[in-house]
């Protein structure tokens, strides 16, 4: 693979050298303006050609820029000197600019079909050379040497034919993955693109052979997942997959491991490594625009969870009265609300039908994709035993009693506790002798038995739920929430629990639409390590704040719009 590129590089340099000699000879009777133009063109052309051909096989951007710039200057300055000092400067500047542009061109083209790009590049390359020679020739009124004028075009055609028949591909040979399901960019393994986008952060699974298995998918906007938790000292097999329009994301680079993989479009490749130290191992695409990381933890840890997050060991709870519980009214903050509601046993309608989803999308303007809500189907009757559920979401002040180092934002004591991981929410509920609700329990408590879309009925009312359409939460310091930056750990636009009394469910349960997504005890996909969240949030659109909507995320993720409430058996 490398030999073909260096062969093309030699051809390009040879052609540039011949061109330089011809122009050098002709320019002896040329003018300064022509010398400046020729120096600039030669510097730029040689820099671009060499920078491109250095980067394509190696992926080394620095080498492409430096070598391309040096060669560009070596060709541009001697020719530019016929244009005087300005010509020398033109050749100098064009040389290093050409090297940089060549490296950038090679970096951008690297993931694509180079067997098409290379002939295309050389066609433009020879047209530019021919045009430059012809321009200088006509301006200098001097004959081009006979061997060049008679055989130059024939030689260029032969070179182009040879290049068109050389395999320049640096993409690993792999069979394309069939059965792709996508709303735009293509996705591997027949998994819906929307489902893949939900996998922002995962923990590697260990197979029967003792190898940690990871699947990373390159879409048109980022890698999914962007954060992978792995164990130190355990071998890792990373399978890379790509959508059809993934662009530079198909060039997957792990700088610290010296790994550079090209993922076939709608195909896959893989690599192996064994982490020997704890910490972070960043990965990125070739253009350094999209990033992710492997987080290496000690062998005894499942994920980097703060020690203070979960009391160890958890107390064995027999009676709620053992603890200062919000249920019992002990140690309650002024204005704090908390009690439980009995949800009677019986059937209810869970989920949505395909026709319902289409009708809902049309009702909200028709801009959403039905695939996004496909996981709500099928609509079905589900029997649920009677149980208790918290009337309100767990508040900051309540959670503070469980986790001493939890920071309660000033004035938000009675807002829902957010930035709480699933494991922390689960531990809190168990601390009180409760548990997280199952998805079907949560949905019944939210919508009752008449299959309504929202807790209060079938029509959205922005005064009854704190969503992105309501504007109730004030200014939210979320940073780049989509990228899960550190800024997203700050409190967002929540409102005090129970403050929207008109938005209660048929069972008088509050805030089950908007305010904060709520963790449930139900696995969305146990194999992929995803838990179900329900209810929408202050940052969610109204269509996503319906009772049937299902969000999936890694239990170790925390976000400033992820909260919870507890349930208990009767």
C-alpha positions, 0 to 999 in steps of 0.5 A: 500500500505504501509503495504505490503512494511513494511511486505516485510521489516519485512520478509527481516530483519527476514531472515537477522537476521537468516542468521546473527546468522547462519554465526556468529555461523559458523565464530567462526572457520573461518578465517579473510578473510572469516569474511571480505567477510561475513561482507561486504556482510551482510552490503551491502545486508541489506543496499540495502534491507532496503533502497529499502523497505523504499523508495518504499512506501514513496519516501523519499530518505533521509530516505531510505539512513539513515535507510538503512545505519544504518541497513546495519552497524548493520548487517555488523560490527558484522559479519565483526569483525571476519575479524579483524579491516579490517573486521569491516571497510568492514562491516561499508563501505558496510553498508552505501554504501548499504543504499545509493544503496538501496535508489537509486534502490528504486528511480529508480524502483518506477515508474515501475511495482513493482509487477514484481520487488518485486519477482525478488528482493526477488529471488536474495535476497534469492539466495545471502543469500543461497550462503553466508551461503553455502560458510561460511559452506563449509569453516568452515566445520561445520553443518548448524542447521538441521531446517535451512538446511531442511526447509529453502529452503521450507520457502523461496519458500513459501515467494516468492509465497506469495510476487508474489501474493501481490499487491505492485503497488503504481501506481494509477489505471487509464485506459490507454490512447489510440490512441498514436502518437509518434516517440519514447517515446509514448505520451498521448491523441493522440497528436503528440510528436513533438507538445507536445515538442513545449509547453515549457511554457504556461499560465493556462486557467480558465474553466467555474468553475473558476479552472485553468486547466493545462496539463503536459506531461512526455516524455522520456527527460523532462516535457512539459511544463516546465514552467506554469504561474498560478494566485494566489488565483485561484484553480488549477487542474493539469492533468499529462500524461506520454509516454510509456518510461518516466522512472523516469519522471513518478514520479512527485514531488512538494516538497513545496506542499508535492505532489508525484504522480506516472503517469501510463505509457500511462495513466494519474492522477491529483492533485489539489492545490490553490497557496496562494503566488506569486513566483515560485513553482518548480517540478521535477522527483524522480531522481532530473534530470528533473525540471520545475516550476509553476510561480504564479502571482498576480490575475490582471496579465496574466504573468510576463511581465516587465512593461517597455516592453509595454507602458501603455496605448498604444497610439492611432495612426492615422498617422505614422508621429506622431512618429520618425519612421524608415519608415519616416527616422527620427532619423535613425542610420547610416547604418540602413535599413528600408522601406516597400514593397507592396505585391499585392493581389492574390492567392498563394500556401501555405503549403506543401503536404505529398509527398513534405515533404517526398521529402524534407526530402530525399533531406536533407539526410533523417534523419528528421521525416515527423511527425515534418513537418506534420503541413505544410499540406495540400498544398492549394491555399490561397487568400491574399489581398494586404498589406505592409510588412517591407523589413527588420526585426526590428533592435536593434536600432529601437526597442531601441527607443520604449523600453528605457531599451532594451539593444543593444549589442555593434556593433549589432545596425543593427542586428535583435532585439531578445529576444522579446516576442510576446506581445512586438513585437505586441505593437511595431508594433502598436506603429508605426501604423502597425501590425504583419503580418498574417501567410499567409501574411508572407508566400506569401511575402517569397515564392511568387506565384510559391510555391518555398521552399526558398525565392530564389528558391527550392535549399538551398544555405548557402550563402543566409541565416543565418542558422546553416549550414551557419556559418555566425553569429560568436560565439553565446553565447546561453548557454543551448538554449533547456532548455531556461536558463538565458544564452539564453537571450544573443545575438546569432549568428545573422547577420546585416539585409539585409546583404545577398542580394542574399537571397531576396524573389520574392518581394525583402523582406530580411532575410525571411530564417534564421537569426531569427524566426519571430512572426506572428499574427496567432494563432497556437492553441488558446486554448493552447496559441501558436502563429506561428513563421516563417522563421527559424533562425541562430540556425535552420537547413536548412530544418527548414528555408523553407518558409512553416515551422511552429513553435509554441510557447507561446507568453510569451517566448523570445529567442535569435533567436526570432525576428519579422517584421511588416506589414500594410494594404494598 
